[in-house]
Amino acid sequence: MALAMRGILALCLCGHTLAQELALGVYGPVTTRSQLYLAMVASFDLDLRNNLNEAAIRSRFGDPVIAIPNPHAQLANVKVRIGNSAGTPETGVATALDFMLGLDGETPIVGLVGGVFSSISMPIASVAAVQKVTQISYGSTSPALSNKDTYPYFLRTVPPDSIQGQAFWNWIVTFEVPLAVCMYAVEPYGQGLFLAIEEQSKLAGEEGRLKGVSVRYMPTTFVVEEARGAIQIA
């Protein structure tokens, strides 16, 4: 919740004038992770409205859990809309199009916060580039998203997998693992992370200590037997 709040604050500071309503979108896998995640999204919405001094919210819940320091006087003109990606690129892109084009009957957004999965952020970032809408992700870590020629309006608050790949390789070396087998999904995050580790192994001249096993992308239902079969074949 804190990361999404920071993303919204960053978008608010991008130089837009707040004389009129400023619409921002937030999307994530609202319905596909857990009831706890759904509760977190609801809490985020209530806490943001509490920061905007909605009397009914403040009287019922008291002070905000995460207070926005020194809020701008016109912050109340910011309208945040929360959408669902359902953990799939199709739903995520549809939600982003609704936000950006106002297809849901609301004011088109000028900035977008999200999301978690690189496989969803990448097609949305392509749409955002066409619509010239700034997108800030709090969880998408594919190194491909660092390409500013392809994704000129994409920003993020987390480091790319190239850094995570260095950490994984250091772990393999430190604990003298003779052979590490990495199973990854055929989607940007899994592929990107494996390639980042593989690059480190090549730089060290020790490609033989790493083996990759790919499985199809299964965002909603993971088939254990299919993954087990891929490992046995490898």
URKA-V166660 format. One record per helix or strand. SS is the DSSP state (helix for helix, strand for strand). FROM is the first residue (numbers start at 0). TO is the last residue. If there is no record, write none. Layout:
SS_FROM_TO / SS_FROM_TO
//
This chain:
helix_1_11 / strand_21_27 / helix_34_50 / helix_54_60 / helix_74_76 / strand_77_83 / helix_88_100 / strand_110_112 / helix_117_130 / strand_133_136 / helix_142_145 / strand_153_155 / helix_160_173 / strand_179_184 / helix_187_202 / helix_206_208 / strand_209_214 / helix_223_232
//
